[in-house]
Amino acid sequence: MVKKKFLSDNYGITLMEVLVTVVILGIIAAIAVPSIKGLISKTEADVSEANRLELRRMYKEGRL
């Protein structure tokens, strides 16, 4: 019967694997951060416009 060895020869991860992972995460972050900042700016502008319209409506109704 053949005994299977899963991790007997591999005691951890190599420095190269860590570096590749860090580089991949850095690339993903470099792509995602500007997109998220753009979405936040657009959302803030949309909320400001919605608030302005709501205040205008309330002023016309005499509730403000």
N, C-alpha and C positions, 0 to 999 in steps of 0.2 A: 504494500500500500504506500502510495506517494504522499508525503506530508507536505501541505501547502505552506509556503512562507509568504506572509503578507507584508509585514514591516520589519522583519528580522534583519534585513540588510540596509534599511533606510531609517535612520534615526531622527530625521528632521528635514527641514527645507534648506535649500542652498541659498547663498547670497544672491546668486543670479535670479532665482525665482522671486525673491523679495524685490529686487530691483525692477524686474519686468512688471510686477504687480504695481509698484509705486509709479512707474512710468505710465502704465495704462490708466490708473486712477487720475494721474495728473492731466492726461489728455482729455479724459471725460470731464474733469472739472473745468478745464480751459474752454471746452465747448459749452458746457451747461451754464456757467456763471453769467456770461453776457446775455444769454437767452432769458435767464430768470430775472436779471436786472431789467431787461426790456419789458418783460411781462409785468413786473411790479410798477414800473413807470406808467405803462398804459393803463393798468388797473387804477392807479391813483388818479390819473386824468379822468377816467370814466366815472369814478366815484365823485370827483369834484363837480363834473358836469351834471350828474344826477342830483347832487345836493343843490346846485344852483337852480336847476329846473324846479325842484321841490319847493325851495324858498320862494321862487317867483310865483308858483301856483298858490302857495299859502298867502302871499302878499295880495294877489288878485282877489282871493276869497275873503280877505279881511281878517284872517286868523293870525296875522303877524303884525 
